[in-house]
Amino acid sequence: MAEFKFQVDASQIMLFARSVGDKNPIYHDKEYASGTEVGGIVAPPTFVQASAQYDPKFPLRPTIGEAWFGSGKEATGLKPKAKESGDKEKKSGDSARMLHAEQQYIYHKPIRPGDELTVTTKRGKSWEKEGRRGGTMSFSETITEFRDASGDLVVTATSVGVTTGKAVSQD
């Protein structure tokens, strides 16, 4: 189970809203937001995804001096796969067969500037299903809880990943 803290400020909320093209003033205009039902600036839906950059173990977060997925030297940021004799590719992990299948958010309280969220991630359910072209597909949930300084649950995010039994060809 991974855990880290995520400090929320108004500029992060505003920039996230801009990045997703949401012009609602409740995300950046203090005066407007104070006259709404929620009484102040709140974070937009899916804002908690930004917390990944605060997780020191987030696999897509760049680390100075180390190659990382997306670093640009290669088209994908990863080194080409090693070849065995006979020009067959060595199995280099499951990344070519892994997909993000689903994302769900349950909002318990609004996220506001000044909140310090404790982020806890744990495994959820797992199951298998027979695919038509890719063999057996293995599904697994990851459940991430975001709690405020009082320990109250603010958001529950459930992500479902799928690993196919074999890489599907582009035939």
Backbone torsions as a table, in degrees:
resi	resn	phi	psi	omega
1	MET	NA	122.2	-179.6
2	ALA	-92.9	148.6	177.9
3	GLU	-148.1	139.0	174.2
4	PHE	-155.8	170.2	-179.5
5	LYS	-109.3	149.0	-176.5
6	PHE	-134.4	109.2	179.8
7	GLN	-86.6	125.0	-177.5
8	VAL	-99.5	131.9	172.8
9	ASP	-131.3	163.6	-174.1
10	ALA	-60.2	-36.3	-178.5
11	SER	-67.3	-35.6	176.6
12	GLN	-62.8	-43.5	179.8
13	ILE	-61.7	-47.8	-179.8
14	MET	-60.9	-46.8	-178.8
15	LEU	-65.6	-37.8	177.9
16	PHE	-64.2	-45.8	179.2
17	ALA	-59.2	-42.8	177.2
18	ARG	-62.0	-41.9	-176.1
19	SER	-65.0	-26.9	177.6
20	VAL	-99.5	7.2	175.0
21	GLY	73.9	26.3	-179.5
22	ASP	-100.4	111.5	-175.5
23	LYS	-91.5	6.8	-178.6
24	ASN	-56.4	123.9	-178.1
25	PRO	-66.8	-11.8	178.5
26	ILE	-64.6	-16.3	-179.1
27	TYR	-92.5	-7.0	-176.8
28	HIS	-150.1	-17.8	-175.5
29	ASP	-103.4	103.0	-175.4
30	LYS	-58.4	-43.0	-178.5
31	GLU	-65.1	-47.4	177.9
32	TYR	-60.9	-49.1	-175.6
33	ALA	-61.9	-33.2	-179.0
34	SER	-65.6	-22.9	178.5
35	GLY	-91.4	6.3	-179.2
36	THR	-95.6	172.6	179.6
37	GLU	-57.4	-36.0	-178.5
38	VAL	-83.5	-12.2	170.7
39	GLY	76.2	13.2	178.2
40	GLY	173.6	178.3	-179.9
41	ILE	-63.8	136.5	175.8
42	VAL	-131.4	162.2	178.7
43	ALA	-83.1	147.1	177.5
44	PRO	-72.9	163.6	174.6
45	PRO	-55.0	147.9	-179.6
46	THR	70.3	1.9	179.0
47	PHE	-53.6	-33.3	-176.8
48	VAL	-60.8	-19.4	176.7
49	GLN	-60.6	-28.9	179.0
50	ALA	-64.5	-20.1	-178.4
51	SER	-64.9	-21.5	-178.1
52	ALA	-56.4	-32.1	-179.4
53	GLN	-70.0	-13.0	177.4
54	TYR	-94.0	-9.1	-179.9
55	ASP	-83.9	113.0	-178.0
56	PRO	-62.3	-17.7	-178.8
57	LYS	-103.6	7.7	-180.0
58	PHE	-63.3	120.2	-171.5
59	PRO	-65.4	-21.1	179.8
60	LEU	-96.9	2.7	178.8
61	ARG	-80.0	125.8	179.7
62	PRO	-63.4	143.3	174.1
63	THR	-120.9	122.5	-176.9
64	ILE	-55.8	129.4	177.6
65	GLY	88.1	-4.0	-179.9
66	GLU	-121.0	143.5	174.2
67	ALA	-66.7	146.6	179.2
68	TRP	-146.0	157.9	179.0
69	PHE	-58.4	119.9	-179.4
70	GLY	98.3	8.2	-176.5
71	SER	-73.6	-12.6	169.2
72	GLY	94.7	-13.7	-179.9
73	LYS	-64.5	-42.8	173.9
74	GLU	-107.6	164.1	-176.2
75	ALA	-54.2	-37.4	179.8
76	THR	-100.8	-5.4	-174.6
77	GLY	87.5	-1.1	179.2
78	LEU	-112.8	151.6	177.5
79	LYS	-69.0	149.1	176.6
80	PRO	-59.8	151.2	179.4
81	LYS	-68.6	145.1	176.6
82	ALA	-71.3	146.8	179.2
83	LYS	-108.0	142.0	173.3
84	GLU	-89.5	170.2	175.4
85	SER	-60.1	144.6	-175.5
86	GLY	87.6	7.7	176.1
87	ASP	63.3	24.3	175.2
88	LYS	-88.6	142.1	178.3
89	GLU	-76.0	138.6	171.9
90	LYS	-73.7	148.2	175.8
91	LYS	-69.7	121.6	-175.6
92	SER	-117.0	29.7	179.1
93	GLY	111.1	-175.7	-173.6
94	ASP	-98.8	2.9	-171.7
95	SER	-59.0	-30.6	179.3
96	ALA	-74.8	-12.4	-177.3
97	ARG	-113.9	3.7	-176.2
98	MET	-100.3	138.3	179.6
99	LEU	-138.2	152.5	170.9
100	HIS	-88.2	120.1	-172.5
101	ALA	-100.8	-31.7	-173.3
102	GLU	-161.1	151.0	175.1
103	GLN	-140.6	132.9	179.1
104	GLN	-134.2	140.0	176.8
105	TYR	-122.9	136.6	170.9
106	ILE	-118.5	122.0	-176.7
107	TYR	-99.8	120.3	-179.3
108	HIS	-99.0	-33.5	179.2
109	LYS	-148.8	154.5	175.6
110	PRO	-69.2	149.6	173.1
111	ILE	-92.5	131.8	-175.4
112	ARG	-127.1	156.6	173.6
113	PRO	-57.0	139.5	-179.1
114	GLY	95.9	-16.1	177.2
115	ASP	-65.8	140.1	167.7
116	GLU	-113.2	112.9	-176.5
117	LEU	-98.2	133.9	171.3
118	THR	-94.8	126.0	-174.6
119	VAL	-108.7	121.9	-179.7
120	THR	-124.1	130.3	-179.4
121	THR	-118.8	137.0	178.1
122	LYS	-143.6	162.2	176.6
123	ARG	-76.2	145.8	174.9
124	GLY	-109.4	-142.7	-178.8
125	LYS	-74.1	161.1	171.5
126	SER	-140.4	149.7	-179.0
127	TRP	-159.3	167.2	179.7
128	GLU	-125.0	154.9	178.0
129	LYS	-147.8	140.9	179.4
130	GLU	-79.6	124.7	178.6
131	GLY	-90.4	163.8	-179.6
132	ARG	-79.7	-39.6	-176.7
133	ARG	-116.2	-25.9	-172.4
134	GLY	-104.2	14.7	-179.6
135	GLY	77.5	-156.9	-179.0
136	THR	-72.3	132.8	177.1
137	MET	-104.7	131.5	178.3
138	SER	-106.0	123.2	-179.3
139	PHE	-105.8	144.3	175.9
140	SER	-147.7	140.8	178.2
141	GLU	-96.2	147.1	168.0
142	THR	-124.1	125.5	-177.5
143	ILE	-110.8	124.0	-179.8
144	THR	-117.7	124.7	178.6
145	GLU	-108.6	136.9	178.2
146	PHE	-115.4	117.9	-178.3
147	ARG	-119.2	144.8	178.8
148	ASP	-81.6	-178.0	-176.5
149	ALA	-62.4	-23.2	177.6
150	SER	-83.1	-6.1	-177.9
151	GLY	88.7	1.9	179.5
152	ASP	-73.9	140.1	177.7
153	LEU	-71.1	126.9	-178.6
154	VAL	-104.3	-50.2	179.7
155	VAL	-142.3	140.8	169.3
156	THR	-116.0	122.1	179.1
157	ALA	-113.4	127.3	178.4
158	THR	-117.8	122.9	179.7
159	SER	-113.4	139.4	177.0
160	VAL	-117.4	125.6	175.1
161	GLY	-110.0	154.6	178.7
162	VAL	-133.5	137.7	173.7
163	THR	-117.2	124.5	-179.4
164	THR	-81.9	156.7	-179.2
165	GLY	-67.1	-30.8	177.2
166	LYS	-152.9	156.5	177.7
167	ALA	-64.5	136.2	-179.7
168	VAL	-88.1	129.6	-178.6
169	SER	-76.7	160.4	-178.2
170	GLN	-92.9	22.5	-176.4
171	ASP	-54.3	NA	NA
